[in-house]
Amino acid sequence: MTNLVGLPRMLWITLPRRVRLLLTIVATGSFALLLRVARSSFNSLPTNLDELTPLERYYVRPNETSSILNPHAFEVLIDPGSRVCSDSHIYLLVYVHSAPHHADRRRVIRNTWGNATQFDLPIRVVFVMGLPVGNDSSDEQLVAESKRYQDIIQENFVDTYYNITYKAVAALRWVSQRCPQAEFVLKTDDDVFVNIYLLLKLLVRMSTAEPSLHTRTIMCSMGNVHVPRSGKWKMDKSEFRFDYYPPFCQGLAYIMTQDIIDPLLNASYYVPFLQMDDVYLTGFVMLRVEGAKHVEMNSFYVRNADLWTSINGDQWTQYLYSHVKDPMDIESFWIDAKQVARGWDEKPS
């Protein structure tokens, strides 16, 4: 499979991001888009910077903020500690955004793509969440689940949609403190199918072909930078007047190199809170991290409606992630995934 400029996918993703951006602009005639983005940002900027909101002021001058704006002053309630990453080398650590009442989803992941015993390379999987809303009985069940599986991380923020950004920062803090030896870190959600077999093979190949991937990199499907003014993800102009976000990763799944974890975590304290965790962490916070870069992997994501076809067809080995409407379907997907993987001549090592 090729991309907009006609290059094979494996070659395309090893090119530096600036080179891929330039090739895409040439291939698609996107100069007008770049001019429109620049003109929009320039025209939206008031002459007096004091008129900017905190988020806008940070966006314009991200490295000038010296005051802590998002301290993340939450306590860890459940922590598996160093047991998860007790080995000296972890190739891939996966942290999954979950919720206290999603026990069935966590069970499915543990039994399928999150079962570390199935792979040749050392991987670990943990689930990150906050407190249940109201008098949710799942709290006691969560404690029992944690004692059994030793893979639950919980902080004392309330686990609501508005607080997902707190969950993202909580995960980074735990990785920084408990698993600094992980070579790669994958963030995903508990309603996502992850093709771990292909992911491990791809990471090994990419690391060999492009050593710079080990330097402050996030590999992902890039999100739409145009700021929506309506719908679920809307941003009011009173909060952010600009028409475009900084480049960011879709929150469904993204891979980080270990050396970007601490810089992202430390930078997040100086960035005004934003409800959308993917835009916040991989977009706005990235602006403050020197040398940080995105590697675009959009073509490795598949829609839920196409997943059955992709797994059962020849294109199955082209896809890494998919959102799954019914997480229970992951078990069926995984059975087919293992059958295909057994036919591969090369295994990750």
N, C-alpha and C positions, 0 to 999 in steps of 0.2 A: 504494500500500500504506500502511496506517495502523498505529498502535501501540496500546498498551493503552488510551490515552485518546482514540483516534479521530482524532488529528491526522495530516495528511500527513507522510510521513517527512522531506522536505526542510525543512518548517517546524519539526518536532520537534527536529532536531539543531541548529538555530540558537538554541534557547532556552537560557538559562543552566541549568547542571546542577541548582542548587537548585530552580529552578522545575519542571524535569522530574521531579525526585525527589518534590516535593510533589504534583504532578499524578498521578504513579503511585501514591503512597500513597492519595490520595483515590479513585482509580479502582479500586484493588484491595483496599481495606480493609486495608492493611498495617500499621496502627498496632500490632497485636499483635506483629508481627515486630520492629518497632523497640523495643518494650518488652522483648521477650525478649532482644534483643541487649544492651540497656543493663543489664538485670538480670543476664545471664550475666557480663558484664564486671565488674560491681560485686561480685557474689558470689565471683568467682574471684580477686579482688585480696587478697593477704594484708595483714595489718596492718603487717608489717615489710617494707619494700621491699628489704631486703638478702636476703630469701628468693627474690627474683626471679632468673631466669636473665638473662644479658646482653641477649638479644633481648626478653624481657618488660620489662625495665627501660627499654630504649629505647622500646618500644611505649607504655608509660605516660607517659614523659617524654622525647620524642624530641629536644627542643632543649637538654637538659641535658648531653648527652654531649660531653665536651671532648677525650677521648683518641681517637687514631686506632685503630680496631678492624679495619679491612679495608684495609691499605695498598696493595694491588694492586702488589706489588713484582716485576713481570714485565718482561722486556725484549722489545722489538719485533725480530723476526727478519726478517720480510719486510714491506716498506712501499713502496707505489707513490709515496709522497711527495706533492708538490703537483701532480703531473701529472694526477691524477684531477679535481681541482677547480681547474684553472688559470684557468678563466673567472671574470670578476668577479662573475657572478651565476649561481647554480645554484638552480633552483626546487625540485627534489626530489632529495635524496640518499637512496639505498636501501642499507642495509647488511644483508647476508644472513648469518645464522648457518649456517655450513657445517662440514665436517670435511675433513681432508686427503685421505681416500680417496673423496670425493664428486665427483670430476672430471666424471663423466657428468651429474650434476645441475646443476653449474655451466655445463656446455656447453649444456644445454637452456635454462637461464634466459638465457644470453647470446644465444641464437638466437630467443628468443620475447619475453616481456614485459620482459626486461632489456636489450633492444637499444635504446639511447638514440637511434639515428638515426631511429627511426620516429615520433618525437613532436615537436610544435611547440615545446613548452617544454623548457628545458634540464634533463635529468635525468642522474644518474650512479649506477652500481651497483658496489658492492664486496662482497667475501666475507671474512668474519672467522672465524678458527679458531685452534686451538692446535697443539701437537705431536702427531704420530701416536703411537699406543700401541705400545710394544714396538719391534721391528725391522721396522717397516712400510716397504716399498719406496716408498710413495707420497710420501715426503719428497723424493727426488730429482725425481720427476715434478712435484711441486708447485713446485719452484724453476723448472723449465722452463716450466711453465704460467704462473707469475708473470711471467717475462721476456717471454712472448708477449703476454699480455693486460693486464698492469699493473693488476690489480684485486684482488690478494690481500693480505690483512693477516693476519700470523701473529705471535702472542706465544709465549713459551716455557713456558706451562703445558701440561700433558698434556690433550689433547682428549677428556675423558670426560664422561659425563652429569653426574657430581657437580660438574664444573668449569664448567658452562654459565654460571653467574653471573660467573665471571672473563671469559668471552667477552663478556658483555653490557657489563661495565665497560671492557674493552679497546676495544670499538666506540665507546663514548662518548668515550673519551680520544682516539681517532684523529679522530673527527669534530670534536672541540673544537680539536685542533691543526692539522688539515689541511684542513678544509672548513667554516670558521665562516661562510661567506657563503651556505650553503644555507638557503633560506627554510623548507623543511619537511624532516624526516628520517623515513623509514619504516624500521622494523625488521621483518624477516620471516625465515622459514626457507627452506632450499633444497628443501623438499618442499611448497611452497605455490604455488598459482596466484594471481597478482595481476592484477586487471583494471586495468591502468595507464591505459587510455583513460578509463574512468569515474572513476578516482581523480583524475586531473588536472582533469577537468571539475568534479568535486565540490569540490576544494580551491579552485578559482577562485571558484566560486559562494559557498561558505561564507565565504571571506575577504572578499568584497564585502558579503555580508549581515550578517556578524558580525565586525567588526574585532578584537574582544577575543580571538578564536581565536589571534591572534598573540602572546598573552601567557601564557607558561608553561603550555601546554596539551598534554595527551596525548589523542588521539582513538582510541577502541578499542572492542572488545567486552569488557564488564566481566566479570570472573571470579566464580565462586561463592565468597563470603567465608567460608562455613562451613568450619572446619578439619577435613580428613579424618583419621580415626584409623586407617585401614586402606587397603590398596591402594598403587599406585605412588607417589602423592603424599602419603602419610601423614606426619603430624607427631605425634611422641610427646608426651604431656602433660608429660614431664620436660623437654622443650625449650621448649614453649609451652603453658601451661595454659588459655589463653583459648579460647573456642569459635569466635571469628570473627577473620579477618584484617582488616586495613584494606582499603578498596576498592582493587582492582588490575585491571590489564588482562590478558587472555589473551595469552600469548606468541606466538601464531600470527602476529599482525601488529598493529602500532600505529603511529600517526603522531605525531611530536613537532614542536612549533614550535622554531625554532632557539634561542630565548632560554631554553629549559628545559634544554638540554644541559649547559652548564657548572654550573648549580646542582645538577643531578642527580649529575654526576660528583663534584663537591666534597663533596656530602652523603654519597655512598656510602662514603667513607673512614671515616665515623663510625658506620656501621651494622653491627652484627654480621653475619657471613657467614651466608647462607641458601642452600641448594642450589637452590631454585626461583627462577630468574632473574626471572620475571615478577612473582611475589609480592614478591620482594626489591626490584627496581628501581622498579616502578610502584606498589607498595604501601607497603612500609616506608620506603624512601628518600624517597618523595614526602611523607611526614609531616614531613620536616625542611625541605622547600623552601617558603619563604614564597610565598603566592599561586599555588601550583601547583594545577591542576584537571584533572579528567577530563571528556571529552565522550563520552557513551555512543553507540556506533554498532553495537550488537549485531545489528540487523536487516540489516546489510550483509555478514554472514558466512553462508556456505552450507556445508552438509555435503557431503563428497565424493560421497555416494550421490546427491545432488540436482543435482550440477554439470552433467551432460550436459543434463538437462531445463532447467535455468536458462539455459544458453547458447543452446540451440536454441529456447527458447520466448520469449514476450513479456516474461518477468520477468528476462531476462539482464541488462538494464541496471540492475537493482536490487542487484547483488552485486559486492563488491570482492575478497573473498578466499575461498579454500577450501584446506583441507589436502587433498593428493592422495596416495592410497595408493601409486600407481605414478607417480613423478615423470615417467616417460617419456610419460605421457598428456598432460602439459602442452603438448607440441607439437601434439597434435590439438585441444586446447581453444583454443589460440592461433589456429589457422587459422580456426575459427568466430568467435572474438572479433573478429578483424580484419574479417571480412565484415560483421558487425553494425556495427562502428564506422564503416565506410565509408559506411553509410547515414545516419549522423547529419548533420543540417544544420549543427550548431554544433560547432566544434572548439576545444580549449583554445588560448588565445593570451595 
